[in-house]
């Protein structure tokens, strides 16, 4: 085959010139005429197999109990550390506030939790009003999920549509920006 056209046209089988060795030349990045590639799932490693076995053998209430333990640990940290009594000259623990002096979207959340745990709602809202607003919804979502997982309870679902979640995130972003503005009345939001 020295320069003779392929049977299906002026070029090779794909409309491209035939290669010098007689095979069809397919440009890089184009589809090949070979069989379709079949993706094979890799064999899980030892840690993945262990976690999958543990998940298969664990009781239904294990995940809610683990999540409750994490939430309880966060509450215990807030109670033990008492974030409301830090020295005025102490450096902030938030990396963004330490480097830029700006309040991050979560700044004041630990103090708000501490005040919520002490039933001081106005002080909690003063430190992070969006967090205080979200806590009852998050608590209900957790109780509904944990009750269904552990005991099969069917509590009424709290259906949050994408626009509602997007609106909440937009309010949180606006709050995060407004609390950093250096003019009154926004300076009252600075923590």
Secondary structure, 3 states (H helix, E strand, C coil): CCCCCCCCCCCCCCCCCECCCCCECCCCCCCCCCCCCCCCCCCCCHHHHHHHHHHHHCCCHHHHHHHHHHHHHHHHHHHHHCHHHCCCCCCCCCHHHHHHCCCCCCCCHHHHHHHHHCCCHHHHHHHHHHHHHHHHHHHHHHHHHHHHHHHCCCCCCCCCCHHHHHHHHHHHHHHHHHCCCCCCCHHHHCC
